[in-house]
Amino acid sequence: MGCCCSTEDSSSLQDEPNAHTRLLQDPVSNSYQTGLNNSANEYGNSYGNSVAQKTDDQSAQYKVLQQIANKVIDVGALDCQTLEEHEYAERARVYAQSINKIHIPQSILRKKKPFLLMDVSNAERILSAPPISQADYNLMTAATENLSSAYHTIQVTHTKDLVVSLGKG
């Protein structure tokens, strides 16, 4: 077993994709950078400054893409580790042994927990209260029916296009 915090791969197969393999290649190639430097010398500083600003934007974009790519785990490249039945039984036995090693005080195990409405204080008082009157019940029923009919009469009217094409094509 290796260190759980290590990002280094100790396997001899360095070219195979794994969870930490970069999914994106370098979008800003070195030949593009040298071409930009030559054009800056040919056309003067004003053109070079605008190109430099573009390369700064591109490098910032590249950094963002690399940060995202480093956070993405390629699930397809991961090996599927299925457990055999005997491995599963062995792990269950080891986990049960480790749980049995934990000392739990008997006072916690013997404590009875109330089952009836734990969130409501004085549940007996609420449950023994008289029910609501018929007039209150009718009022709630009428209000519910009015809300339901109002909900069903809501209509959306089309006023503008949701998708607008930006080109004149």
Beta strands, then each sheet from edge to edge (+ up, - down):
end
